[in-house]
Amino acid sequence: MATSVRPVAELRAFVRAALVDPVPRDHTETDRAFRRRRVVAVVTLLVGAGILAYALRIEPGDPTFYAATLALALVWAVGAFVSGPLHLGRAHSRAGGTDSRPVVQSLALGALLLGVFLLGSVVVAQIPFLRDPVQQLLDHARYGSLWVVAVITVVNGVAEELYFRGALYAGVGRKHAVAVTTVVYALVTATSAIPLLVFAAAVVGVVVGLQRRVTGGILGPIVTHLTWSLGMLFLLPPVLDRLS
């Protein structure tokens, strides 16, 4: 009986450590710095949302897509660093400490997210309304260079987390930061007019937002985001092709 209960206890402990119990830290800043961070975050958001809407409407195979997405990453990153200090964050260790970086936990969370979304693709593949917009987005990898798209995915994933879970999260304040950053992230993604991409942004946004709240930094969200997004880039196309 003890053996059958242990995996559940381990999972519960993992969830609490990764997504529930915050690591103690002091990231206070002056009112002036907080106001400045908010202004920079809003300006960055407006510019970034416009570029994203343009980039996701570029025809697959058009090299302009690469330039637009790199420009978007530059906007997110510059806005994040200009807004104020960013922190990597700390994670709970199995020994009970809080001096480790949130890498292993984040890899596990990213892999879990990837598994859930790949399972969901079994349903998506049977619904043209949901499948076709995703296929069109993935055509950028099919008709262009997959490895170039992979590099851009990494660059944009890092830049998005620098901004949304870095600058914007800090600008909102701790009380409602997870909810606000998730909603804003989903609304910005909605400019793509791809329903499943918006849904994915909401789900991933909640997970990495909770990570940001727990760890106090951007490293955990970055690792989780990249694990999920790169896995989707390489694994989702063959899954959809096989099931369609």
N, C-alpha and C positions, 0 to 999 in steps of 0.2 A: 504493500500500500504506500509506503514511504517513497518508493521509486516512482510511482505513478503521479504523486503529488508534486514532486520536485520540479519538473519542467514548468508547471504552472507557477510555482513560487519564484522560479528564476525569471520567467517572463514578467511577472508582476514587479519584481525588483528592478528589472531592466527598464520597464516603462517609467517607474517612479524616478529612477536615476537620470534617465535621458529626457523625460518630458514633463515631469511634475515638480520635483523638489529643487528649487533654485540653489545654486552655489553662492555662498556669501561673497559680496564684493561691494566696493564703494566707487561708483562712477558718477558722483555728483558733479555738476558744473554750475557756473553762475547764471543768473537770469538772462544776462546779456548774451552769453554764449548760446543759451537755449533758444532765445528768440532768433538769433542769427542762423542757427541750425535749421529752424523751421522755415525761414525765408528761402534758404538755399535748397531745402528739400522740395518745396513747392515749385520753384522755378525749374529745378531738374526734372520733376515729375511731368510738367507740361511739355517740356522739350522732348523728353524721352518717349512719352506716349505718342506724340506726333510722328517721330521717326519710326517707332514700332509699327504703327498703322500703315505707314508707307512701305516698310520693308516686307511685311507679310503679304503685301499685294503685288509684289514683283513676280513676274512669270518665272517658273523653274528654268534653270539653265542660263538666266541672265546674270552676268557677272556683277551687275549693279547690286544684287542681293548681298554679296560679300561685303561691299563697301558700306552699304546701309547698316548692316548688322554690326559691323565693327565700329561705325560711327555711334550707334546706339550704346554699345559697350563703353565707349569713351565717355559719353554723356553720363551714364550711370556712375562710372568710376570717378570721374572728375568731381561730379556733384557730391559724391560720398566723402571724398577726401577734403573737399573745400568746406563741407558742413561742420567739421570738427573732428576730434579724436575718435578713432575706431579701436575696438579691443578684440583680441582673438578669442578670449573666453577660457574658462576652465570647466572640467567635468568631474563628476563623482567617480572615484575608482572603486574597484571591488574590495579594496582593503579599508574603505571608508574615508579615504582622504579626498581632497578637492584640489590637488596640485597637478593633475594630469590634463593634457589637451584632449578635446572632444573629437577624437579621430575614429577609434574602434566603434564606439556607440553610433557614430554618424554613418559609418560604412554599413553597419547592420540595419539602421533605419532606411537608408537609401535602397538597400537590397530588398527589404520588406516592401517598400513602396513600389519598386520595380515589379516584384512578383505579383502584387495586387493588380497593378495596371495591365500586366500581360495576361492575367487571368480574365480581366475585364474585356480585353480585346477579342475574346472568343464571342462575346455578345455583340460588340461593336462591328465585327466583320460581317454580321448578318443584317445590319441595318444601314442601307445606303446613305440615308440622311446624316448619319454620324460618321460612317466610314469614309465617304468620298472627300470631305474637306481635309481629313487627316492624311489621306493618300496624296492629295495635292500638296500639302505642306512637306511631306516626306519626299516628294519629287525633286526637291532641291538637292537632296543627297543622291537620288537615283541618276539625275541628269547632269549633275555637276561632279565635283570631286568629293567623295565621301570623307576623306581625311581632312580636306580643307573645312568641310562642314563640321567635322568633329572638333577641330581646333577652335572654330568660331563658337561652337556650342560651349566649350570650356571657358573661353574668354567671356562670353555673354553670361554664363552661369555665375562666374565669379563676380562680374560687375553687378549683376542683379542683386546678389546677396549683399555686396558692399553697400548698395543703396537701400534696398527694401528692409533688410534686417540690420543694416548699419545706420545710415543717416536718417532714414524715415522712421525707423523704430525708435531711435533715440529722440527724434523730434516730437513724436507723439506723446511720449511719457509712458511710464511703466504700466499704469492701470489698465488702459485699453489698447496697448500697443499691438498685441497679437491679433485682435479682432480688426483693428483699423488697417494694419499693414496687409492682412490677408484680403480684406475687401478691396483695398486700393490695387493690390497686385492683380486680383481677378478682373477688376474693371479695366485696368490698363490692357490686360490680355484680351479683353472683350473686343478691342479694336481690330483683332484678327478676324472676327466673325466666324470663328471655329468653336462650336459649342463644347467639344471635348477638351480643347485646349484651355478654355475658361474653367471647366470643371477641374482639370488637372492643376491649374494654378491655385484654385481654392484649396484643394486637398494638400498639395505640397506646401502651400503658404501656411496652413495651420500647423503642419508638422515642424517646419523650420522656424516658424514663429515661436512655438513652444520651446524648441531648442534654444533659440536666442534668449528667451526668458530664463531658462534654466542655467545656461552657461555664461550669460552676460557678454557674449561675443559673437563674431561672424564666422569663425572657423568651422564650427559644427554645421551650421546651415550650408556653408559652401560645400563641404564634403558630401553631405546628404544630397544636395541639389545635383552635384556633378555625377554621383553614383547613379542616381535615378535618370537624369537626362541622357547621359552617354549610353546607359543600358537601353533606354527607349530608342535611341537613334540607331543602334546596331541590331537590336532584337525585334523591335516592333514591325519593321517592313517585312521580313520573312514570315513572321507569324500571321500578319494580315493577308499576305499573298497566299499562304497555304490554306487559310480558312475561308477566303473569299470565293 
